[in-house]
Amino acid sequence: MVRVKRGLMTRKRHKKLLKNTKGFRLLNSRVFSRAKNAWMKSGLNSYIGRKQKKRNFRKLWTVRINTAARLNGTTYSKFINDMYLKRVTLNRKVLSNLAISNPKVFENIIKFVK
């Protein structure tokens, strides 16, 4: 039977992972065992961050809509409820952009749903 030397693939795998951890602090970018743990944790944090980004943007849109609504004499919750009752289907992202870029249009929407 032929002897199989396995160092080539191991080295290739290690180099690939160390390339991915370039820029990490201390030994996390130089020692394979530490780098592997750091790389896995960074992947988990990236996953968590992608979920948090959606929450953070929705919070931002809510704050912007609330501020613009209060300038026009209503509150966020009353405004959203009135929109629901009138069956206006503009989402919070669009409303937030309107509140910032076109305050007159936003004011007309508030007047319409009241």
N, CA, C and O atoms as CSV, one atom per row, in Angstrom:
chain,resi,resn,atom,element,x,y,z
A,1,MET,N,N,0.819,-1.178,0.000
A,1,MET,CA,C,0.000,0.000,0.000
A,1,MET,C,C,0.869,1.251,0.000
A,1,MET,O,O,1.950,1.276,0.590
A,2,VAL,N,N,0.385,2.267,-0.661
A,2,VAL,CA,C,1.152,3.493,-0.786
A,2,VAL,C,C,0.946,4.354,0.469
A,2,VAL,O,O,-0.161,4.460,0.998
A,3,ARG,N,N,2.028,4.953,0.919
A,3,ARG,CA,C,1.958,5.830,2.082
A,3,ARG,C,C,1.378,7.175,1.657
A,3,ARG,O,O,1.811,7.756,0.661
A,4,VAL,N,N,0.385,7.675,2.422
A,4,VAL,CA,C,-0.249,8.955,2.125
A,4,VAL,C,C,0.257,9.988,3.117
A,4,VAL,O,O,0.127,9.824,4.330
A,5,LYS,N,N,0.827,11.038,2.588
A,5,LYS,CA,C,1.291,12.135,3.439
A,5,LYS,C,C,0.219,13.211,3.419
A,5,LYS,O,O,-0.156,13.703,2.355
A,6,ARG,N,N,-0.275,13.576,4.604
A,6,ARG,CA,C,-1.448,14.431,4.685
A,6,ARG,C,C,-1.140,15.887,5.021
A,6,ARG,O,O,-2.059,16.676,5.238
A,7,GLY,N,N,0.119,16.248,5.066
A,7,GLY,CA,C,0.478,17.596,5.478
A,7,GLY,C,C,0.014,18.675,4.520
A,7,GLY,O,O,-0.236,19.806,4.938
A,8,LEU,N,N,-0.103,18.349,3.253
A,8,LEU,CA,C,-0.439,19.347,2.239
A,8,LEU,C,C,-1.828,19.939,2.467
A,8,LEU,O,O,-1.982,21.160,2.486
A,9,MET,N,N,-2.831,19.097,2.639
A,9,MET,CA,C,-4.199,19.592,2.816
A,9,MET,C,C,-4.375,20.299,4.168
A,9,MET,O,O,-5.103,21.285,4.277
A,10,THR,N,N,-3.697,19.777,5.185
A,10,THR,CA,C,-3.783,20.413,6.501
A,10,THR,C,C,-3.216,21.826,6.435
A,10,THR,O,O,-3.808,22.772,6.954
A,11,ARG,N,N,-2.059,21.955,5.789
A,11,ARG,CA,C,-1.442,23.274,5.662
A,11,ARG,C,C,-2.332,24.223,4.870
A,11,ARG,O,O,-2.469,25.397,5.215
A,12,LYS,N,N,-2.935,23.702,3.804
A,12,LYS,CA,C,-3.824,24.513,2.979
A,12,LYS,C,C,-5.023,25.000,3.796
A,12,LYS,O,O,-5.418,26.161,3.691
A,13,ARG,N,N,-5.598,24.114,4.605
A,13,ARG,CA,C,-6.751,24.465,5.431
A,13,ARG,C,C,-6.360,25.503,6.485
A,13,ARG,O,O,-7.096,26.458,6.732
A,14,HIS,N,N,-5.197,25.303,7.100
A,14,HIS,CA,C,-4.726,26.240,8.126
A,14,HIS,C,C,-4.463,27.621,7.522
A,14,HIS,O,O,-4.841,28.641,8.099
A,15,LYS,N,N,-3.813,27.645,6.356
A,15,LYS,CA,C,-3.500,28.928,5.724
A,15,LYS,C,C,-4.769,29.671,5.338
A,15,LYS,O,O,-4.837,30.895,5.454
A,16,LYS,N,N,-5.775,28.935,4.881
A,16,LYS,CA,C,-7.048,29.551,4.503
A,16,LYS,C,C,-7.700,30.215,5.712
A,16,LYS,O,O,-8.185,31.343,5.618
A,17,LEU,N,N,-7.710,29.519,6.846
A,17,LEU,CA,C,-8.328,30.073,8.044
A,17,LEU,C,C,-7.528,31.252,8.574
A,17,LEU,O,O,-8.111,32.253,8.991
A,18,LEU,N,N,-6.200,31.153,8.567
A,18,LEU,CA,C,-5.374,32.260,9.045
A,18,LEU,C,C,-5.521,33.490,8.148
A,18,LEU,O,O,-5.406,34.623,8.614
A,19,LYS,N,N,-5.774,33.260,6.865
A,19,LYS,CA,C,-6.035,34.382,5.960
A,19,LYS,C,C,-7.340,35.071,6.339
A,19,LYS,O,O,-7.430,36.297,6.276
A,20,ASN,N,N,-8.352,34.298,6.732
A,20,ASN,CA,C,-9.646,34.860,7.127
A,20,ASN,C,C,-9.559,35.637,8.434
A,20,ASN,O,O,-10.349,36.555,8.652
A,21,THR,N,N,-8.617,35.290,9.308
A,21,THR,CA,C,-8.506,35.954,10.611
A,21,THR,C,C,-7.456,37.060,10.605
A,21,THR,O,O,-7.064,37.543,11.667
A,22,LYS,N,N,-7.007,37.457,9.450
A,22,LYS,CA,C,-6.025,38.532,9.360
A,22,LYS,C,C,-6.621,39.811,9.934
A,22,LYS,O,O,-7.734,40.192,9.572
A,23,GLY,N,N,-5.899,40.470,10.814
A,23,GLY,CA,C,-6.387,41.687,11.432
A,23,GLY,C,C,-6.974,41.471,12.814
A,23,GLY,O,O,-7.276,42.442,13.509
A,24,PHE,N,N,-7.144,40.219,13.234
A,24,PHE,CA,C,-7.628,39.943,14.581
A,24,PHE,C,C,-6.510,40.263,15.566
A,24,PHE,O,O,-5.341,40.319,15.185
A,25,ARG,N,N,-6.869,40.473,16.833
A,25,ARG,CA,C,-5.905,40.906,17.829
A,25,ARG,C,C,-5.110,39.736,18.400
A,25,ARG,O,O,-5.576,38.598,18.437
A,26,LEU,N,N,-3.893,40.054,18.846
A,26,LEU,CA,C,-3.010,39.137,19.569
A,26,LEU,C,C,-2.782,37.840,18.805
A,26,LEU,O,O,-2.517,37.867,17.603
A,27,LEU,N,N,-2.883,36.703,19.492
A,27,LEU,CA,C,-2.604,35.423,18.848
A,27,LEU,C,C,-3.759,34.922,17.997
A,27,LEU,O,O,-3.631,33.906,17.313
A,28,ASN,N,N,-4.885,35.624,18.032
A,28,ASN,CA,C,-6.056,35.181,17.283
A,28,ASN,C,C,-5.872,35.253,15.778
A,28,ASN,O,O,-6.699,34.739,15.025
A,29,SER,N,N,-4.798,35.886,15.334
A,29,SER,CA,C,-4.539,35.937,13.900
A,29,SER,C,C,-3.315,35.108,13.505
A,29,SER,O,O,-2.983,35.012,12.323
A,30,ARG,N,N,-2.640,34.505,14.503
A,30,ARG,CA,C,-1.388,33.805,14.186
A,30,ARG,C,C,-1.364,32.336,14.571
A,30,ARG,O,O,-0.705,31.539,13.904
A,31,VAL,N,N,-2.068,31.958,15.634
A,31,VAL,CA,C,-2.055,30.572,16.109
A,31,VAL,C,C,-3.342,29.903,15.647
A,31,VAL,O,O,-4.435,30.410,15.902
A,32,PHE,N,N,-3.215,28.764,14.967
A,32,PHE,CA,C,-4.382,28.150,14.333
A,32,PHE,C,C,-5.501,27.846,15.322
A,32,PHE,O,O,-6.661,28.154,15.049
A,33,SER,N,N,-5.176,27.250,16.461
A,33,SER,CA,C,-6.232,26.849,17.400
A,33,SER,C,C,-6.978,28.069,17.937
A,33,SER,O,O,-8.201,28.040,18.075
A,34,ARG,N,N,-6.247,29.135,18.240
A,34,ARG,CA,C,-6.883,30.375,18.707
A,34,ARG,C,C,-7.646,31.055,17.576
A,34,ARG,O,O,-8.733,31.596,17.780
A,35,ALA,N,N,-7.059,31.017,16.378
A,35,ALA,CA,C,-7.690,31.670,15.233
A,35,ALA,C,C,-9.000,30.995,14.870
A,35,ALA,O,O,-9.961,31.659,14.483
A,36,LYS,N,N,-9.039,29.681,14.993
A,36,LYS,CA,C,-10.259,28.942,14.651
A,36,LYS,C,C,-11.402,29.344,15.584
A,36,LYS,O,O,-12.527,29.564,15.135
A,37,ASN,N,N,-11.111,29.438,16.882
A,37,ASN,CA,C,-12.136,29.859,17.849
A,37,ASN,C,C,-12.586,31.293,17.582
A,37,ASN,O,O,-13.778,31.596,17.631
A,38,ALA,N,N,-11.626,32.169,17.299
A,38,ALA,CA,C,-11.955,33.573,17.043
A,38,ALA,C,C,-12.791,33.717,15.775
A,38,ALA,O,O,-13.719,34.524,15.724
A,39,TRP,N,N,-12.460,32.939,14.765
A,39,TRP,CA,C,-13.181,32.976,13.496
A,39,TRP,C,C,-14.624,32.501,13.670
A,39,TRP,O,O,-15.552,33.079,13.104
A,40,MET,N,N,-14.797,31.441,14.462
A,40,MET,CA,C,-16.144,30.931,14.708
A,40,MET,C,C,-16.971,31.953,15.507
A,40,MET,O,O,-18.154,32.153,15.229
A,41,LYS,N,N,-16.351,32.583,16.480
A,41,LYS,CA,C,-17.056,33.584,17.279
A,41,LYS,C,C,-17.398,34.812,16.443
A,41,LYS,O,O,-18.461,35.408,16.614
A,42,SER,N,N,-16.503,35.187,15.546
A,42,SER,CA,C,-16.786,36.336,14.688
A,42,SER,C,C,-17.948,36.038,13.753
A,42,SER,O,O,-18.751,36.920,13.447
A,43,GLY,N,N,-18.033,34.789,13.300
A,43,GLY,CA,C,-19.164,34.394,12.458
A,43,GLY,C,C,-20.474,34.470,13.211
A,43,GLY,O,O,-21.488,34.905,12.665
A,44,LEU,N,N,-20.457,34.050,14.460
A,44,LEU,CA,C,-21.661,34.117,15.295
A,44,LEU,C,C,-22.063,35.574,15.536
A,44,LEU,O,O,-23.240,35.924,15.460
A,45,ASN,N,N,-21.066,36.416,15.827
A,45,ASN,CA,C,-21.361,37.837,16.053
A,45,ASN,C,C,-21.900,38.502,14.789
A,45,ASN,O,O,-22.756,39.384,14.868
A,46,SER,N,N,-21.403,38.083,13.625
A,46,SER,CA,C,-21.904,38.635,12.368
A,46,SER,C,C,-23.365,38.265,12.183
A,46,SER,O,O,-24.176,39.093,11.767
A,47,TYR,N,N,-23.694,37.029,12.493
A,47,TYR,CA,C,-25.069,36.546,12.368
A,47,TYR,C,C,-25.997,37.336,13.290
A,47,TYR,O,O,-27.074,37.771,12.884
A,48,ILE,N,N,-25.558,37.510,14.533
A,48,ILE,CA,C,-26.353,38.266,15.504
A,48,ILE,C,C,-26.518,39.713,15.040
A,48,ILE,O,O,-27.602,40.285,15.149
A,49,GLY,N,N,-25.437,40.300,14.521
A,49,GLY,CA,C,-25.467,41.680,14.062
A,49,GLY,C,C,-26.431,41.901,12.912
A,49,GLY,O,O,-27.078,42.945,12.830
A,50,ARG,N,N,-26.529,40.915,12.015
A,50,ARG,CA,C,-27.468,41.046,10.896
A,50,ARG,C,C,-28.908,41.083,11.389
A,50,ARG,O,O,-29.748,41.765,10.803
A,51,LYS,N,N,-29.194,40.355,12.460
A,51,LYS,CA,C,-30.545,40.384,13.028
A,51,LYS,C,C,-30.788,41.698,13.767
A,51,LYS,O,O,-31.879,42.262,13.683
A,52,GLN,N,N,-29.782,42.189,14.490
A,52,GLN,CA,C,-29.932,43.423,15.259
A,52,GLN,C,C,-30.092,44.639,14.352
A,52,GLN,O,O,-30.770,45.602,14.709
A,53,LYS,N,N,-29.464,44.589,13.179
A,53,LYS,CA,C,-29.544,45.716,12.255
A,53,LYS,C,C,-30.992,45.994,11.866
A,53,LYS,O,O,-31.401,47.151,11.764
A,54,LYS,N,N,-31.760,44.939,11.652
A,54,LYS,CA,C,-33.164,45.100,11.284
A,54,LYS,C,C,-33.952,45.763,12.405
A,54,LYS,O,O,-34.794,46.625,12.156
A,55,ARG,N,N,-33.671,45.349,13.657
A,55,ARG,CA,C,-34.339,45.948,14.823
A,55,ARG,C,C,-33.983,47.416,14.954
A,55,ARG,O,O,-34.846,48.262,15.188
A,56,ASN,N,N,-32.694,47.709,14.800
A,56,ASN,CA,C,-32.223,49.082,14.993
A,56,ASN,C,C,-32.828,50.033,13.965
A,56,ASN,O,O,-33.185,51.163,14.298
A,57,PHE,N,N,-32.943,49.577,12.713
A,57,PHE,CA,C,-33.527,50.438,11.697
A,57,PHE,C,C,-35.005,50.680,11.970
A,57,PHE,O,O,-35.497,51.792,11.781
A,58,ARG,N,N,-35.717,49.644,12.415
A,58,ARG,CA,C,-37.138,49.845,12.722
A,58,ARG,C,C,-37.307,50.845,13.869
A,58,ARG,O,O,-38.214,51.676,13.842
A,59,LYS,N,N,-36.422,50.761,14.888
A,59,LYS,CA,C,-36.461,51.740,15.984
A,59,LYS,C,C,-36.224,53.157,15.464
A,59,LYS,O,O,-36.913,54.098,15.857
A,60,LEU,N,N,-35.243,53.293,14.577
A,60,LEU,CA,C,-34.910,54.594,14.012
A,60,LEU,C,C,-36.095,55.166,13.241
A,60,LEU,O,O,-36.427,56.342,13.385
A,61,TRP,N,N,-36.733,54.325,12.416
A,61,TRP,CA,C,-37.892,54.783,11.652
A,61,TRP,C,C,-39.013,55.225,12.580
A,61,TRP,O,O,-39.671,56.235,12.330
A,62,THR,N,N,-39.230,54.464,13.656
A,62,THR,CA,C,-40.289,54.801,14.617
A,62,THR,C,C,-40.020,56.162,15.265
A,62,THR,O,O,-40.930,56.981,15.396
A,63,VAL,N,N,-38.788,56.396,15.662
A,63,VAL,CA,C,-38.432,57.671,16.297
A,63,VAL,C,C,-38.638,58.833,15.329
A,63,VAL,O,O,-39.158,59.882,15.710
A,64,ARG,N,N,-38.230,58.642,14.077
A,64,ARG,CA,C,-38.387,59.705,13.078
A,64,ARG,C,C,-39.864,60.015,12.816
A,64,ARG,O,O,-40.261,61.177,12.729
A,65,ILE,N,N,-40.670,58.952,12.691
A,65,ILE,CA,C,-42.103,59.150,12.439
A,65,ILE,C,C,-42.753,59.837,13.638
A,65,ILE,O,O,-43.582,60.731,13.470
A,66,ASN,N,N,-42.379,59.424,14.838
A,66,ASN,CA,C,-42.940,60.018,16.052
A,66,ASN,C,C,-42.617,61.503,16.131
A,66,ASN,O,O,-43.485,62.315,16.451
A,67,THR,N,N,-41.382,61.853,15.841
A,67,THR,CA,C,-40.980,63.269,15.881
A,67,THR,C,C,-41.768,64.088,14.874
A,67,THR,O,O,-42.263,65.170,15.191
A,68,ALA,N,N,-41.882,63.567,13.656
A,68,ALA,CA,C,-42.612,64.298,12.615
A,68,ALA,C,C,-44.099,64.371,12.937
A,68,ALA,O,O,-44.741,65.386,12.665
A,69,ALA,N,N,-44.652,63.311,13.512
A,69,ALA,CA,C,-46.070,63.302,13.863
A,69,ALA,C,C,-46.361,64.314,14.968
A,69,ALA,O,O,-47.376,65.011,14.932
A,70,ARG,N,N,-45.470,64.388,15.941
A,70,ARG,CA,C,-45.664,65.340,17.042
A,70,ARG,C,C,-45.596,66.794,16.554
A,70,ARG,O,O,-46.273,67.671,17.090
A,71,LEU,N,N,-44.773,67.031,15.537
A,71,LEU,CA,C,-44.728,68.380,14.958
A,71,LEU,C,C,-46.050,68.737,14.289
A,71,LEU,O,O,-46.378,69.911,14.121
A,72,ASN,N,N,-46.807,67.699,13.907
A,72,ASN,CA,C,-48.095,67.919,13.242
A,72,ASN,C,C,-49.283,67.652,14.159
A,72,ASN,O,O,-50.408,67.500,13.683
A,73,GLY,N,N,-49.047,67.594,15.467
A,73,GLY,CA,C,-50.129,67.555,16.426
A,73,GLY,C,C,-50.723,66.188,16.742
A,73,GLY,O,O,-51.877,66.118,17.165
A,74,THR,N,N,-50.006,65.135,16.558
A,74,THR,CA,C,-50.472,63.799,16.940
A,74,THR,C,C,-49.292,63.001,17.464
A,74,THR,O,O,-48.156,63.476,17.451
A,75,THR,N,N,-49.565,61.785,17.925
A,75,THR,CA,C,-48.472,60.928,18.399
A,75,THR,C,C,-48.298,59.760,17.434
A,75,THR,O,O,-49.136,59.521,16.564
A,76,TYR,N,N,-47.215,59.053,17.605
A,76,TYR,CA,C,-46.898,57.917,16.731
A,76,TYR,C,C,-47.990,56.860,16.806
A,76,TYR,O,O,-48.474,56.387,15.777
A,77,SER,N,N,-48.377,56.488,18.021
A,77,SER,CA,C,-49.332,55.391,18.163
A,77,SER,C,C,-50.695,55.752,17.578
A,77,SER,O,O,-51.332,54.919,16.933
A,78,LYS,N,N,-51.142,56.979,17.798
A,78,LYS,CA,C,-52.422,57.416,17.231
A,78,LYS,C,C,-52.349,57.467,15.704
A,78,LYS,O,O,-53.291,57.081,15.011
A,79,PHE,N,N,-51.227,57.944,15.201
A,79,PHE,CA,C,-51.038,58.048,13.753
A,79,PHE,C,C,-51.060,56.664,13.097
A,79,PHE,O,O,-51.734,56.471,12.086
A,80,ILE,N,N,-50.338,55.717,13.659
A,80,ILE,CA,C,-50.293,54.357,13.097
A,80,ILE,C,C,-51.663,53.698,13.191
A,80,ILE,O,O,-52.076,52.994,12.270
A,81,ASN,N,N,-52.372,53.920,14.297
A,81,ASN,CA,C,-53.714,53.352,14.453
A,81,ASN,C,C,-54.681,53.957,13.426
A,81,ASN,O,O,-55.486,53.240,12.832
A,82,ASP,N,N,-54.597,55.269,13.221
A,82,ASP,CA,C,-55.457,55.915,12.223
A,82,ASP,C,C,-55.149,55.398,10.817
A,82,ASP,O,O,-56.054,55.214,10.004
A,83,MET,N,N,-53.870,55.165,10.541
A,83,MET,CA,C,-53.494,54.609,9.239
A,83,MET,C,C,-54.091,53.215,9.052
A,83,MET,O,O,-54.562,52.868,7.969
A,84,TYR,N,N,-54.064,52.433,10.112
A,84,TYR,CA,C,-54.629,51.081,10.053
A,84,TYR,C,C,-56.140,51.140,9.806
A,84,TYR,O,O,-56.675,50.368,9.011
A,85,LEU,N,N,-56.815,52.053,10.489
A,85,LEU,CA,C,-58.271,52.171,10.331
A,85,LEU,C,C,-58.659,52.659,8.933
A,85,LEU,O,O,-59.679,52.237,8.387
A,86,LYS,N,N,-57.850,53.544,8.356
A,86,LYS,CA,C,-58.102,54.049,7.000
A,86,LYS,C,C,-57.561,53.113,5.917
A,86,LYS,O,O,-57.742,53.365,4.725
A,87,ARG,N,N,-56.896,52.034,6.338
A,87,ARG,CA,C,-56.308,51.034,5.424
A,87,ARG,C,C,-55.248,51.642,4.488
A,87,ARG,O,O,-55.188,51.312,3.304
A,88,VAL,N,N,-54.430,52.520,5.034
A,88,VAL,CA,C,-53.286,53.063,4.299
A,88,VAL,C,C,-52.120,52.114,4.519
A,88,VAL,O,O,-51.754,51.838,5.661
A,89,THR,N,N,-51.534,51.613,3.440
A,89,THR,CA,C,-50.506,50.568,3.578
A,89,THR,C,C,-49.115,51.090,3.223
A,89,THR,O,O,-48.430,50.514,2.377
A,90,LEU,N,N,-48.708,52.158,3.856
A,90,LEU,CA,C,-47.331,52.631,3.728
A,90,LEU,C,C,-46.539,52.086,4.905
A,90,LEU,O,O,-46.970,52.191,6.053
A,91,ASN,N,N,-45.382,51.504,4.618
A,91,ASN,CA,C,-44.598,50.952,5.720
A,91,ASN,C,C,-43.781,52.039,6.418
A,91,ASN,O,O,-43.719,53.179,5.956
A,92,ARG,N,N,-43.160,51.671,7.531
A,92,ARG,CA,C,-42.457,52.644,8.363
A,92,ARG,C,C,-41.240,53.236,7.675
A,92,ARG,O,O,-40.897,54.396,7.904
A,93,LYS,N,N,-40.590,52.450,6.838
A,93,LYS,CA,C,-39.417,52.945,6.118
A,93,LYS,C,C,-39.818,54.087,5.180
A,93,LYS,O,O,-39.157,55.125,5.141
A,94,VAL,N,N,-40.885,53.892,4.438
A,94,VAL,CA,C,-41.358,54.918,3.506
A,94,VAL,C,C,-41.829,56.152,4.268
A,94,VAL,O,O,-41.523,57.281,3.886
A,95,LEU,N,N,-42.572,55.929,5.344
A,95,LEU,CA,C,-43.047,57.064,6.145
A,95,LEU,C,C,-41.891,57.873,6.716
A,95,LEU,O,O,-41.932,59.103,6.745
A,96,SER,N,N,-40.853,57.161,7.173
A,96,SER,CA,C,-39.682,57.838,7.727
A,96,SER,C,C,-38.996,58.693,6.669
A,96,SER,O,O,-38.624,59.836,6.932
A,97,ASN,N,N,-38.829,58.134,5.470
A,97,ASN,CA,C,-38.196,58.894,4.389
A,97,ASN,C,C,-39.040,60.104,3.997
A,97,ASN,O,O,-38.499,61.175,3.718
A,98,LEU,N,N,-40.368,59.937,3.976
A,98,LEU,CA,C,-41.243,61.067,3.663
A,98,LEU,C,C,-41.143,62.157,4.733
A,98,LEU,O,O,-41.116,63.347,4.418
A,99,ALA,N,N,-41.090,61.740,5.986
A,99,ALA,CA,C,-41.009,62.700,7.088
A,99,ALA,C,C,-39.749,63.556,6.992
A,99,ALA,O,O,-39.757,64.728,7.368
A,100,ILE,N,N,-38.666,62.963,6.488
A,100,ILE,CA,C,-37.401,63.699,6.387
A,100,ILE,C,C,-37.326,64.508,5.095
A,100,ILE,O,O,-37.017,65.699,5.119
A,101,SER,N,N,-37.611,63.853,3.964
A,101,SER,CA,C,-37.380,64.508,2.672
A,101,SER,C,C,-38.556,65.375,2.205
A,101,SER,O,O,-38.349,66.410,1.572
A,102,ASN,N,N,-39.793,64.952,2.518
A,102,ASN,CA,C,-40.968,65.702,2.075
A,102,ASN,C,C,-41.938,65.942,3.234
A,102,ASN,O,O,-42.954,65.254,3.334
A,103,PRO,N,N,-41.647,66.892,4.097
A,103,PRO,CA,C,-42.525,67.127,5.253
A,103,PRO,C,C,-43.955,67.515,4.868
A,103,PRO,O,O,-44.900,67.197,5.589
A,104,LYS,N,N,-44.112,68.205,3.728
A,104,LYS,CA,C,-45.451,68.617,3.284
A,104,LYS,C,C,-46.296,67.391,2.935
A,104,LYS,O,O,-47.472,67.320,3.291
A,105,VAL,N,N,-45.696,66.437,2.241
A,105,VAL,CA,C,-46.414,65.210,1.874
A,105,VAL,C,C,-46.783,64.430,3.132
A,105,VAL,O,O,-47.883,63.890,3.239
A,106,PHE,N,N,-45.858,64.379,4.074
A,106,PHE,CA,C,-46.127,63.681,5.339
A,106,PHE,C,C,-47.273,64.355,6.087
A,106,PHE,O,O,-48.128,63.687,6.669
A,107,GLU,N,N,-47.278,65.666,6.064
A,107,GLU,CA,C,-48.355,66.422,6.716
A,107,GLU,C,C,-49.706,66.123,6.054
A,107,GLU,O,O,-50.725,66.011,6.736
A,108,ASN,N,N,-49.708,65.995,4.714
A,108,ASN,CA,C,-50.944,65.654,3.994
A,108,ASN,C,C,-51.429,64.255,4.354
A,108,ASN,O,O,-52.635,64.024,4.436
A,109,ILE,N,N,-50.507,63.320,4.571
A,109,ILE,CA,C,-50.885,61.964,4.974
A,109,ILE,C,C,-51.543,62.006,6.340
A,109,ILE,O,O,-52.558,61.349,6.569
A,110,ILE,N,N,-50.962,62.781,7.248
A,110,ILE,CA,C,-51.538,62.893,8.598
A,110,ILE,C,C,-52.939,63.489,8.541
A,110,ILE,O,O,-53.842,63.027,9.238
A,111,LYS,N,N,-53.120,64.512,7.713
A,111,LYS,CA,C,-54.443,65.130,7.567
A,111,LYS,C,C,-55.445,64.130,6.976
A,111,LYS,O,O,-56.610,64.098,7.373
A,112,PHE,N,N,-54.978,63.320,6.028
A,112,PHE,CA,C,-55.864,62.349,5.392
A,112,PHE,C,C,-56.342,61.286,6.383
A,112,PHE,O,O,-57.516,60.917,6.374
A,113,VAL,N,N,-55.457,60.799,7.223
A,113,VAL,CA,C,-55.841,59.695,8.119
A,113,VAL,C,C,-56.607,60.172,9.352
A,113,VAL,O,O,-57.246,59.357,10.017
A,114,LYS,N,N,-56.563,61.458,9.675
A,114,LYS,CA,C,-57.297,61.960,10.846
A,114,LYS,C,C,-58.799,61.964,10.599
A,114,LYS,O,O,-59.568,62.355,11.477
